[in-house]
Amino acid sequence: MDNNYLSISDILVTNEKVPCKFLHDLPKMGFLDPSAAEDDLKAGSNVEIPLWLSESLYSRRPPLVSVELPKIYKDAYREILNADACTVDMHKLGQYFYEFGCYISKHDIKGEVGSTLINTFRQRFRMLLSASVSRDSLIALQPLSASERQRASAASKTEQALLDWLHSGDCVLTTANMVANHRKRKRAEMEMV
């Protein structure tokens, strides 16, 4: 996923917490673990930290943490999403499900997170489409994730702009000369045969 430093939604996505296991002792970092009684963070500690911090600690050589998959991308939720993603309230499950999944997918050894994201979006596309044309948009938008809501809103605005343009009648659509001439030539060729 392409980082966008100034994007508010990207900041919110990277602020989501991920479970990490610390691979080395970190002096004076005990405050990261709310259950730690010491100032130092011991190797083997499991702590949930923001994604931006985990990425920074993971990218060091040697890595200081191993990033684990959050529960919404583990097998149990994956099975539910693969069975029928339309029944899941993405707003409650994870507002930034797709964006967060793109970041997390590089930590998925099996590579199943990426395929789950694609499959989930394919299943939910019709629901997203109906939400974009729904007159009762509040109910239609409720189970959608933040990115799905943005796409439904953009689609709704585009549809309204198209309807406004079609009803304005400023510009009458006509057949281009090139197309009309092509049809005449085709007709003449068919008559010769």
Secondary structure, 3 states (H helix, E strand, C coil): CCCCCCCHHHHHHHCCEEEEEECCCECCCHHHCCCCCCCCECCCCEEEEEHHHHHHHHCCCCCCEEECCCHHHCHHHHHHHHHHHHHCCHHHHCCCHHHHHHHHHHHCCCCHHHHHHHHHHHHHHHHHHHHHHCCCHHHHHCCCCHHHHHHHHHHHHHHHHHHHHHHHCCCCCCCCHHHHHHHHHHHHHHHHC
